């Protein structure tokens, strides 16, 4: 008989009477705060108002969460149409990064118009922060034992030289799984380092943000192929389709903006 292994970490960070505070929310919130700190520092250096990104986050975060949930619910409508009471239940996860990204970008675009600030300048400054938040946020999936890949052996995980706390958490009901959350987190951390380096290269305005989109989408495309919980559109994995679309659109925007003279300014210019 196969025994069910207890998770190495409890999903609950702290219990406040009848109200549990989950690690998932704590980790995502920490990613947002660290990303905001990074963006605020750079915004000041680039001559923008100190509180610009604080004000943006007050709008962008709740809208991004709503859009992330709506995106997930839409592609899992067969379940939620029969369980409508679960639509607002995000304690079990169910937030799609692509949905959140769409909501955040649209919010930032409107916000930039209202504040009279270049959207592309803001997007370039925010790019490393967004990716940092994603890198940290994936550890919320780790705590929930979700967003993992297919089954593997313990020997496979040990061969990756992973610490025991990750290996143990990847033991779900007696089966070990690919830690795809970790693959994506590491890819995103590497992307943050790349974007910070590219700041010094002084790319054309807007291209740091477009580089972020391309970098993240390349990693997500391949990592998504390992996952077992992918949202689907017909026979295709939704995240892979969206990743390809984002890469193509980003490359087209680079070419079009250069041709139309919309990318003549550089990152370090006012």
FIPA-705207 format. One line per field, with one value per residue: chain; residue in one letter; residue number from 1; x, y, z of N, C-alpha, C, CB in turn. Coordinates in steps of 0.02 Angstrom, whole numbers, plus 50000, padded with zeros to 5 digits. Atoms other than C-alpha are relative to their C-alpha. Glycine has a CB too. Example, Ala and Ser with C-alpha at 12.3 -4.5 7.8 and 13.67 -1.06 7.14 Angstrom:
mol = A/A
type = A/S
seq = 1/2
npx = 50045/49958
npy = 49941/49941
npz = 50000/49997
capx = 50615/50684
capy = 49775/49947
capz = 50390/50357
cpx = 50045/49961
cpy = 50060/50055
cpz = 50000/50037
cbpx = 49950/50020
cbpy = 50001/50023
cbpz = 50062/49929
//
This chain:
mol = A/A/A/A/A/A/A/A/A/A/A/A/A/A/A/A/A/A/A/A/A/A/A/A/A/A/A/A/A/A/A/A/A/A/A/A/A/A/A/A/A/A/A/A/A/A/A/A/A/A/A/A/A/A/A/A/A/A/A/A/A/A/A/A/A/A/A/A/A/A/A/A/A/A/A/A/A/A/A/A/A/A/A/A/A/A/A/A/A/A/A/A/A/A/A/A/A/A/A/A/A/A/A/A/A/A/A/A/A/A/A/A/A/A/A/A/A/A/A/A/A/A/A/A/A/A/A/A/A/A/A/A/A/A/A/A/A/A/A/A/A/A/A/A/A/A/A/A/A/A/A/A/A/A/A/A/A/A/A/A/A/A/A/A/A/A/A/A/A/A/A/A/A/A/A/A/A/A/A/A/A/A/A/A/A/A/A/A/A/A/A/A/A/A/A/A/A/A/A/A/A/A/A/A/A/A/A/A/A/A/A/A/A/A/A/A/A/A/A/A/A/A/A/A/A/A/A/A/A/A/A/A/A/A/A/A/A/A/A/A/A/A/A/A/A/A/A/A/A/A/A/A/A/A/A/A/A/A/A/A/A/A/A/A/A/A/A/A/A/A
type = X/X/X/X/X/X/X/X/X/X/X/X/X/X/X/X/X/X/X/X/X/X/X/X/X/X/X/X/X/X/X/X/X/X/X/X/X/X/X/X/X/X/X/X/X/X/X/X/X/X/X/X/X/X/X/X/X/X/X/X/X/X/X/X/X/X/X/X/X/X/X/X/X/X/X/X/X/X/X/X/X/X/X/X/X/X/X/X/X/X/X/X/X/X/X/X/X/X/X/X/X/X/X/X/X/X/X/X/X/X/X/X/X/X/X/X/X/X/X/X/X/X/X/X/X/X/X/X/X/X/X/X/X/X/X/X/X/X/X/X/X/X/X/X/X/X/X/X/X/X/X/X/X/X/X/X/X/X/X/X/X/X/X/X/X/X/X/X/X/X/X/X/X/X/X/X/X/X/X/X/X/X/X/X/X/X/X/X/X/X/X/X/X/X/X/X/X/X/X/X/X/X/X/X/X/X/X/X/X/X/X/X/X/X/X/X/X/X/X/X/X/X/X/X/X/X/X/X/X/X/X/X/X/X/X/X/X/X/X/X/X/X/X/X/X/X/X/X/X/X/X/X/X/X/X/X/X/X/X/X/X/X/X/X/X/X/X/X/X/X
seq = 1/2/3/4/5/6/7/8/9/10/11/12/13/14/15/16/17/18/19/20/21/22/23/24/25/26/27/28/29/30/31/32/33/34/35/36/37/38/39/40/41/42/43/44/45/46/47/48/49/50/51/52/53/54/55/56/57/58/59/60/61/62/63/64/65/66/67/68/69/70/71/72/73/74/75/76/77/78/79/80/81/82/83/84/85/86/87/88/89/90/91/92/93/94/95/96/97/98/99/100/101/102/103/104/105/106/107/108/109/110/111/112/113/114/115/116/117/118/119/120/121/122/123/124/125/126/127/128/129/130/131/132/133/134/135/136/137/138/139/140/141/142/143/144/145/146/147/148/149/150/151/152/153/154/155/156/157/158/159/160/161/162/163/164/165/166/167/168/169/170/171/172/173/174/175/176/177/178/179/180/181/182/183/184/185/186/187/188/189/190/191/192/193/194/195/196/197/198/199/200/201/202/203/204/205/206/207/208/209/210/211/212/213/214/215/216/217/218/219/220/221/222/223/224/225/226/227/228/229/230/231/232/233/234/235/236/237/238/239/240/241/242/243/244/245/246/247/248/249/250/251/252/253/254/255/256/257/258/259/260/261/262/263/264/265/266/267/268/269/270
npx = 50043/49960/50018/50001/49950/50023/49959/49945/50021/50072/50021/50021/49946/50020/50072/50027/50066/50028/49977/49931/49961/49963/49934/50010/50011/49943/49945/50017/49995/49929/49974/50025/49966/49931/50002/50016/49940/49952/50024/50001/49930/49980/50041/49968/49938/50017/50032/50072/50023/49982/50057/50035/50013/50043/50068/50018/50011/50065/50050/49980/50000/50067/50025/49963/50026/50066/49990/49968/50052/50047/49966/50001/50069/50023/49973/50024/50071/50039/50004/50029/50070/50037/49982/49990/49979/49927/49968/49962/49957/49931/49956/49970/49963/50044/49986/49959/49954/50014/50058/49977/49957/50043/50033/49951/49976/50055/50006/49943/50009/50048/49969/49949/50035/50029/49945/49959/49933/49991/50013/49941/49950/50022/49997/49929/49979/50035/49988/49965/50042/50052/49969/49980/50061/50018/49951/50015/50068/50003/49991/50066/50022/49962/50033/50065/49987/50036/49960/49943/49999/50018/49965/49930/49977/49962/49932/49995/49997/49936/49950/50000/49968/50049/50002/50053/50066/50035/50015/50055/50062/50021/50030/50071/50035/49954/49969/49958/50016/49956/50011/50002/50002/49930/49970/50023/49973/49930/49999/50020/49945/49948/50026/49991/49929/49990/50031/49961/49940/50019/50011/49937/49986/50038/50041/50051/50056/50051/49972/49985/50063/50013/49953/50030/50054/49971/49962/50046/50041/49958/49996/50066/50021/49969/50017/50071/50005/49988/50051/50057/50061/50006/50063/49998/50044/50000/49947/49939/49992/50013/49941/49953/50028/49992/49928/49980/50031/49964/49934/50010/50023/49945/49951/50031/49999/49931/49988/50046/49985/49937/50013/50043/49966/50029/49951/49937/49971/49967/50024/49972/50018/50058
npy = 49940/49940/49952/49930/49961/49934/49948/49977/49936/49986/49946/49944/49962/49987/50007/49946/50024/50043/49976/50019/49961/50051/49984/49978/49928/49966/50000/49955/49933/49983/49987/49934/49947/49996/49971/49929/49967/49995/49953/49933/49976/49983/49944/49939/49989/49979/49934/50004/49988/50053/50042/50019/50072/50017/49986/50048/50066/50000/50017/50057/50064/50030/50014/50057/50060/50015/50025/50066/50048/50006/50037/50071/50025/50006/50061/50057/49985/50062/50013/49945/49991/50045/49983/49927/49974/50007/49952/49950/50035/50003/50027/50062/49983/49985/49934/50009/49944/49963/49957/49945/49956/49961/49950/49952/49958/49955/49951/49955/49958/49948/49960/49957/49947/49954/49964/49965/50030/50048/50070/50042/49985/50035/50072/50020/49997/50052/50068/50045/50009/50048/50066/50018/50022/50066/50048/50013/50026/50072/50038/50010/50064/50051/50012/50032/50062/49994/49976/50045/50040/50071/50040/50017/50038/49962/49999/49946/49936/49997/49989/49928/49970/49959/50011/50046/49969/49998/50069/50024/49966/50027/50066/49988/50065/50056/49995/49940/49965/49947/49935/49950/49934/49982/49985/49933/49950/49989/49966/49931/49966/49987/49945/49937/49981/49977/49935/49951/49990/49964/49929/49965/50000/49943/50020/49953/49999/50051/50065/50038/50034/50051/50054/50038/50042/50054/50045/50039/50043/50057/50047/50027/50047/50066/50027/50019/50067/50050/49996/50046/49964/49946/49979/50023/49972/50056/50047/49963/49969/49928/49960/50006/49960/49930/49984/49991/49937/49944/49994/49973/49930/49960/49990/49955/49933/49974/49980/49945/49939/49973/49974/49941/49949/49997/50028/49963/49985/50056/50012/49953/49932/49973
npz = 50000/50006/49948/50021/49963/49978/50030/49958/49974/49995/50043/49959/49970/49930/49989/49958/49981/50053/50065/50017/50048/50037/50027/50070/50001/49969/50048/50056/49974/49993/50067/50021/49962/50023/50067/49993/49974/50054/50050/49971/50000/50068/50022/49973/50037/50068/49998/49994/49930/49954/49984/50062/50004/49943/50022/50052/49969/49966/50050/50042/49965/49997/50067/50025/49966/50030/50069/49996/49982/50055/50052/49979/49999/50069/50031/49962/49992/49992/49928/49962/50018/49956/49931/50001/49935/49995/50044/49962/49951/50026/49948/50026/50061/50056/50028/50060/50008/50061/49987/49957/50039/50044/49958/49976/50056/50019/49946/50006/50060/49982/49947/50030/50037/49950/49966/50049/50000/50053/49981/50013/49949/49940/50011/49996/49930/49962/50027/49953/49940/50016/50005/49932/49966/50026/49975/49930/49996/50016/49938/49973/50029/49964/49936/50014/50037/50063/50056/50008/50061/49995/49949/50007/49942/49951/50025/50050/49965/49966/50053/50014/49941/49966/49927/49979/49989/50065/50018/49958/50017/50064/49988/49992/49997/50012/50066/50010/50062/50025/49967/50054/49969/49990/50066/50023/49954/50016/50065/49989/49965/50051/50041/49962/50006/50068/50009/49964/50040/50061/49983/50011/50072/50026/50057/50021/49954/50012/50018/49939/49983/50052/49987/49945/50027/50041/49956/49959/50043/50023/49945/49983/50053/49991/49934/50001/50030/49948/49948/50004/49983/50048/50030/50070/50051/50046/49983/49984/49934/50008/49984/50056/50054/49981/50001/50070/50022/49969/50032/50068/49995/49974/50054/50049/49970/50004/50069/50019/49962/50028/50067/49995/49960/49933/49952/50009/49935/49966/49932/49953/50016/49962
capx = 50000/50068/50072/50030/50177/50137/50192/50357/50280/50108/50013/49959/50081/49987/49815/49724/49577/49464/49558/49710/49843/49920/50101/50038/49975/50123/50248/50156/50139/50325/50363/50254/50338/50515/50471/50395/50551/50660/50550/50535/50724/50748/50604/50687/50851/50763/50684/50506/50399/50446/50270/50227/50243/50164/50009/50013/50024/49870/49771/49871/49883/49696/49655/49792/49726/49549/49610/49722/49572/49454/49580/49592/49405/49371/49484/49413/49233/49172/49209/49161/48998/48943/49027/48999/49028/49211/49244/49301/49393/49577/49642/49678/49774/49702/49783/49852/50006/49960/49791/49873/50001/49866/49772/49928/49987/49816/49807/49982/49938/49785/49879/50021/49899/49813/49980/50057/50206/50277/50205/50362/50474/50371/50364/50554/50580/50452/50512/50643/50520/50382/50498/50566/50388/50355/50515/50469/50285/50319/50371/50190/50152/50288/50201/50035/50117/50047/50109/50222/50271/50250/50309/50494/50598/50679/50845/50809/50779/50933/51030/50982/51070/50912/50901/50793/50658/50619/50629/50515/50388/50384/50326/50138/50036/50190/50243/50385/50357/50457/50481/50428/50394/50582/50631/50524/50583/50766/50733/50648/50789/50912/50801/50805/50995/50991/50872/50974/51127/51036/50992/51175/51177/51052/50930/50800/50650/50523/50642/50689/50506/50490/50647/50564/50412/50519/50632/50490/50389/50533/50557/50371/50345/50467/50429/50242/50271/50323/50171/50022/49896/49901/49750/49701/49630/49578/49726/49852/49920/49855/50015/50118/50002/50004/50193/50217/50095/50187/50357/50294/50203/50354/50471/50349/50336/50525/50533/50381/50428/50604/50539/50411/50537/50446/50601/50728/50749/50861/50826/50941/50873/50744
capy = 50000/50171/50291/50474/50584/50739/50901/50967/51140/51188/51300/51411/51547/51596/51562/51716/51639/51565/51658/51573/51677/51572/51568/51591/51766/51812/51763/51851/52005/52001/51992/52144/52245/52201/52240/52406/52450/52414/52514/52662/52675/52675/52796/52924/52900/52928/53090/53028/53071/52968/52902/52867/52678/52672/52755/52639/52483/52535/52518/52386/52251/52229/52241/52116/51993/52008/51984/51838/51753/51792/51724/51562/51546/51575/51432/51320/51370/51190/51174/51348/51351/51207/51277/51466/51486/51439/51579/51700/51568/51604/51525/51366/51460/51479/51643/51646/51754/51799/51865/51967/52036/52090/52179/52263/52325/52396/52482/52555/52618/52712/52772/52841/52939/53014/53062/53124/53007/52902/52726/52652/52742/52674/52500/52494/52545/52418/52270/52201/52227/52130/51986/51990/51978/51829/51743/51761/51725/51552/51499/51522/51379/51280/51302/51249/51099/51156/51210/51058/50944/50759/50620/50588/50484/50547/50500/50620/50763/50720/50720/50904/50936/51007/51034/50912/51040/51056/50869/50831/50961/50884/50721/50730/50579/50470/50527/50647/50779/50899/51062/51169/51312/51311/51305/51458/51549/51524/51575/51733/51775/51757/51873/52004/52001/52018/52165/52255/52231/52295/52455/52502/52461/52604/52517/52612/52663/52523/52385/52339/52298/52206/52107/52058/51994/51893/51822/51768/51696/51589/51511/51491/51404/51264/51247/51241/51085/50994/51044/50934/51071/51176/51276/51216/51295/51148/51029/51166/51229/51406/51473/51408/51488/51654/51645/51626/51769/51882/51844/51880/52040/52102/52076/52163/52310/52326/52335/52449/52571/52588/52614/52745/52839/52798/52720/52856/52900/52791/52718/52840/52994/53106
capz = 50000/49950/50096/50070/50117/50218/50136/50200/50222/50283/50163/50307/50358/50515/50587/50654/50744/50609/50471/50392/50307/50169/50114/49935/49971/50082/49947/49806/49915/49952/49767/49734/49872/49816/49636/49689/49788/49637/49518/49637/49655/49467/49438/49553/49463/49297/49356/49381/49536/49687/49716/49533/49543/49716/49643/49492/49601/49699/49538/49444/49579/49613/49428/49386/49516/49447/49268/49319/49398/49254/49130/49229/49251/49066/49015/49151/49120/49108/49294/49355/49258/49369/49526/49517/49704/49674/49550/49685/49787/49751/49911/49812/49678/49505/49453/49275/49251/49073/49130/49266/49144/49022/49162/49229/49058/49013/49182/49160/48986/49049/49203/49097/48989/49141/49222/49060/49072/48930/48941/48865/48989/49133/49056/49036/49217/49278/49171/49294/49438/49352/49316/49494/49560/49447/49502/49685/49658/49587/49762/49810/49690/49779/49946/49868/49782/49615/49444/49440/49297/49267/49381/49406/49526/49684/49605/49461/49581/49682/49518/49499/49666/49740/49928/50025/50064/49878/49846/49992/49940/49767/49845/49822/49877/49864/49689/49648/49514/49405/49503/49355/49475/49510/49326/49290/49446/49401/49220/49283/49405/49261/49160/49299/49295/49105/49109/49241/49133/48978/49070/49055/48869/48845/48730/48631/48734/48750/48702/48880/48914/48748/48791/48954/48860/48740/48876/48989/48844/48780/48951/48983/48815/48852/49038/49004/48900/49060/49164/49200/49243/49085/49030/48857/48700/48594/48582/48625/48789/48810/48889/48743/48616/48709/48727/48540/48506/48629/48552/48376/48427/48527/48380/48263/48384/48390/48200/48177/48315/48243/48066/48122/48228/48389/48469/48435/48618/48725/48896/48986/48899/48985
cpx = 50044/49977/50003/50049/49971/50044/50053/49982/49924/49983/49983/50061/49987/49924/49978/49928/49974/50027/50072/50031/50047/50067/49994/49993/50059/50057/49986/50004/50071/50032/49979/50039/50073/50004/49986/50060/50051/49979/50002/50070/50021/49960/50030/50063/49987/49959/49924/49980/50011/49943/49963/49981/49959/49927/49978/49983/49933/49943/50017/49994/49929/49971/50035/49975/49933/50008/50033/49949/49950/50028/49998/49930/49973/50023/49985/49924/49957/49992/49963/49928/49955/50014/50013/50023/50076/50037/50043/50046/50071/50048/50034/50043/49952/50006/50048/50043/49984/49940/50019/50043/49959/49966/50047/50023/49946/49991/50057/49993/49952/50030/50051/49969/49972/50055/50045/50072/50004/49987/50062/50056/49982/50008/50073/50024/49970/50019/50038/49958/49945/50028/50024/49939/49978/50047/49986/49932/49994/50011/49935/49970/50035/49966/49933/50008/49960/50047/50063/49995/49980/50041/50072/50019/50036/50073/50010/50007/50066/50056/50004/50033/49954/50003/49940/49932/49961/49979/49941/49934/49973/49974/49927/49963/50045/50035/50040/49985/50054/49985/50000/49995/50072/50033/49980/50028/50073/50008/49983/50054/50057/49979/50006/50072/50015/49973/50038/50065/49985/49983/50063/50017/49964/49962/49952/49940/49946/50028/50023/49937/49985/50048/49975/49946/50027/50035/49953/49962/50039/50004/49934/49978/50027/49982/49928/49991/50011/49943/49941/49933/49986/49927/50004/49953/50000/50054/50065/50000/49994/50062/50051/49977/50011/50073/50025/49972/50038/50068/49994/49980/50056/50051/49973/50001/50069/50013/49958/50018/50065/49987/49960/50031/49973/50048/50067/50033/50029/49976/50024/49985/49937/49935
cpy = 50062/50051/50071/50039/50068/50053/50025/50067/50004/50060/50063/50034/50014/49996/50055/49983/49954/50018/49979/50049/49952/50026/50028/50076/50039/50006/50046/50073/50024/50016/50068/50055/50008/50030/50075/50039/50011/50052/50072/50030/50023/50059/50066/50016/50026/50065/49999/50012/49939/49950/49974/49927/49975/50011/49950/49932/49996/49983/49933/49933/49970/49983/49939/49935/49980/49971/49931/49947/49990/49958/49925/49971/49989/49935/49937/50005/49937/49982/50055/50014/49956/50013/50075/50029/49999/50053/50050/49968/49993/49972/49936/50014/50018/50071/49991/50062/50041/50046/50059/50050/50044/50056/50055/50047/50049/50055/50051/50046/50058/50048/50049/50058/50052/50042/50038/49977/49949/49929/49958/50012/49964/49924/49975/49998/49941/49929/49955/49986/49949/49930/49976/49975/49931/49947/49981/49967/49926/49957/49992/49935/49941/49982/49964/49931/49998/50025/49958/49962/49929/49963/49985/49958/50047/50006/50054/50067/50008/50014/50073/50039/50049/49987/49956/50033/50006/49930/49974/50032/49977/49929/50011/49933/49942/50001/50065/50030/50051/50065/50056/50071/50026/50018/50071/50055/50016/50036/50075/50039/50016/50057/50067/50024/50027/50070/50055/50016/50042/50072/50041/50004/50058/49983/50056/49994/49949/49931/49959/49960/49945/49941/49957/49952/49941/49949/49954/49950/49941/49947/49967/49948/49930/49969/49977/49931/49944/49995/49953/50036/50057/50015/49984/50042/49950/49951/50033/50027/50076/50042/49997/50042/50074/50021/50013/50066/50060/50010/50033/50074/50045/50014/50048/50072/50031/50028/50061/50065/50031/50033/50065/50055/50007/49973/50035/50017/49937/49996/50054/50073/50021/49989
cpz = 50000/50051/49972/50043/50018/49967/50049/50032/50003/49956/50039/50033/50074/50004/50048/50017/49946/49931/49987/49951/49965/49975/49929/49996/50028/49949/49941/50022/50008/49933/49974/50035/49978/49930/50002/50025/49944/49948/50027/50001/49930/49974/50025/49962/49930/49999/50003/50073/50044/50011/49938/49999/50060/49981/49947/50030/50035/49953/49966/50035/50005/49932/49971/50031/49971/49931/50000/50016/49943/49943/50016/49997/49930/49968/50040/50011/50008/50073/50036/49981/50043/50074/50006/50067/50008/49958/50039/50052/49971/50053/49978/49938/49944/49975/49941/49989/49938/50008/50042/49962/49954/50040/50023/49944/49978/50052/49996/49941/50015/50051/49971/49962/50049/50033/49951/49999/49943/50025/49992/50050/50065/49993/50004/50072/50039/49980/50049/50063/49989/50000/50069/50040/49977/50027/50072/50007/49986/50062/50038/49973/50034/50066/49991/49967/49935/49947/49991/49934/50013/50051/49982/50061/50048/49977/49948/50034/50038/49950/49979/50056/50035/50075/50019/50007/49935/49979/50039/49982/49933/50005/50017/49996/49979/49933/49996/49931/49981/50037/49948/50028/50007/49934/49978/50045/49983/49933/50009/50037/49952/49955/50035/49994/49930/49989/50036/49963/49938/50013/49983/49926/49966/49936/49980/50047/49980/49989/50060/50020/49949/50007/50057/49975/49961/50045/50039/49957/49974/50055/50015/49948/50013/50068/50002/49972/50050/50050/49987/50011/49951/49982/49926/49957/49943/50019/50023/50071/49992/50011/49944/49940/50013/49998/49929/49973/50028/49968/49932/50003/50025/49946/49947/50027/49998/49930/49980/50035/49975/49932/50003/50043/50070/50054/49993/50067/50031/50073/50049/49984/50038/49961
cbpx = 49952/49995/50047/49929/50064/50002/49956/50064/50028/49979/49941/49950/50011/50025/49982/50005/49952/49924/49993/50001/50041/49959/50044/49938/49939/50024/50013/49930/49964/50038/49977/49925/49997/50033/49948/49940/50032/50009/49928/49971/50047/49990/49928/50015/50040/49963/50020/49974/49926/50021/49951/50043/50065/50018/49997/50058/50056/49987/49995/50071/50029/49953/50010/50075/49994/49957/50044/50056/49964/49981/50074/50029/49954/50024/50075/50037/49976/50033/50070/50041/49989/50017/50064/49936/49968/50021/49948/49952/49971/50022/49960/49945/50046/49930/50030/49956/50072/49987/49945/50039/50050/49947/49969/50060/50020/49935/50001/50065/49974/49934/50034/50046/49944/49961/50041/49998/50017/50071/49942/50025/50005/49927/49970/50043/49980/49926/50039/50067/49970/49968/50058/50032/49946/50001/50071/50002/49957/50052/50052/49954/50015/50072/49990/49958/49983/49938/50019/50004/50067/50007/49963/50047/50046/49997/50018/49937/49941/50014/49984/49929/50065/49929/49996/50020/50009/50045/50062/50016/50010/50057/50037/49973/49938/49963/49948/50075/49932/49992/50054/49942/49965/50038/49977/49924/49994/50038/49950/49935/50025/50013/49928/49980/50046/49968/49928/50015/50032/49942/49982/50056/49978/50047/49960/49978/49970/49959/50059/50024/49943/50005/50069/49970/49954/50050/50044/49952/49972/50071/50025/49949/50024/50077/50012/49960/50050/50064/49976/50007/50004/50039/49984/49981/50023/50010/50015/50010/50068/49946/50031/50009/49925/49970/50041/49975/49926/50008/50033/49947/49940/50033/50018/49928/49975/50051/49986/49928/50005/50052/49962/49933/49996/49935/50008/49987/49947/50077/50024/50074/49988/50009
cbpy = 50000/50030/49993/50029/50008/50006/50058/50007/50057/50012/49979/49977/50066/50071/49930/50069/50059/50006/50076/49930/50059/49976/49938/49965/50016/49962/49929/49983/50005/49943/49946/50006/49984/49931/49965/50010/49958/49932/49982/49998/49944/49940/49992/49990/49935/49946/50038/49932/50019/50029/50038/50017/49962/50042/50072/49992/49984/50069/50055/50010/50008/50046/50061/50008/50012/50064/50050/50001/50024/50070/50024/49993/50050/50059/50007/49996/50039/49942/49993/50061/49984/49928/49960/50034/49960/49931/50038/50047/49931/50070/49986/49950/49941/49987/50049/49987/49975/49951/49960/49972/49958/49955/49967/49965/49955/49961/49966/49960/49958/49969/49955/49959/49971/49960/49950/50073/49966/50006/49972/50012/50076/50017/49982/50050/50066/50009/50006/50030/50067/50016/50000/50060/50050/50000/50029/50065/50037/49983/50033/50059/49998/50024/50066/50045/49939/50046/50074/49950/50003/49967/49936/50064/49942/49968/49933/49999/50006/49935/49958/50025/50035/49988/50067/49968/50069/50032/49955/50013/50076/50003/49961/50050/50002/49938/49996/49982/50036/50009/50013/49987/49997/49943/49948/50003/49975/49933/49966/50002/49957/49936/49987/49989/49939/49951/49999/49976/49933/49966/50008/49966/49933/50058/49937/49986/50070/50019/50010/50047/50051/50031/50029/50047/50042/50029/50040/50046/50040/50024/50034/50056/50025/50006/50053/50051/49994/50015/50071/49945/50028/49983/50076/49926/50073/50024/49957/50057/49980/50022/49976/49927/49985/50013/49943/49941/50003/49987/49930/49960/50004/49965/49932/49979/49997/49944/49942/49981/49984/49944/49948/49981/50065/49961/49925/50064/50030/50007/49932/49991/50008/50076
cbpz = 50062/49929/50060/50005/49958/50077/49978/49959/49957/50075/49958/50055/49961/50024/50028/49964/50011/50000/49996/49970/50036/49941/50000/49968/50039/50062/49974/49973/50066/50035/49952/50015/50074/50001/49958/50048/50057/49966/49979/50071/50025/49954/50024/50075/49995/49965/49942/49975/50000/50067/50043/49941/49996/50063/49971/49950/50050/50033/49947/49977/50070/50036/49953/50013/50076/49998/49961/50053/50063/49974/49992/50071/50038/49958/49991/50069/49940/49962/50030/49989/49926/49984/50023/49981/50056/49977/49959/50036/50017/49978/50063/49984/49979/50020/50054/49939/49996/49942/50034/50058/49960/49967/50059/50030/49940/49992/50068/49995/49940/50027/50051/49954/49957/50053/50040/50013/50069/49970/49958/49929/50012/50015/49931/49959/50032/49991/49936/50020/50021/49932/49951/50036/49988/49924/49995/50040/49954/49947/50044/49984/49924/50012/50036/49956/50044/50007/50010/50060/49969/49933/50012/49993/49979/50070/49970/49954/50049/50038/49941/49988/49979/49973/50038/50066/50033/49945/50011/50073/49998/49950/50058/49947/49955/50006/49944/50006/50007/49923/50053/49953/50071/50035/49948/50000/50072/49998/49951/50040/50059/49958/49982/50074/50015/49950/50023/50071/49979/49968/50074/50038/49968/49988/50017/49926/50004/49942/49953/50058/50002/49930/50016/50053/49955/49948/50048/50037/49942/49980/50062/50005/49931/49994/50054/49959/49945/50036/50006/50051/50071/49937/50013/49995/49977/49927/49940/49950/50034/50049/50065/49979/49990/50069/50032/49956/50021/50075/49994/49962/50047/50059/49968/49985/50072/50016/49952/50015/50074/49993/49959/50027/49966/50002/49989/49960/50047/49997/50025/50004/49923/50014
//
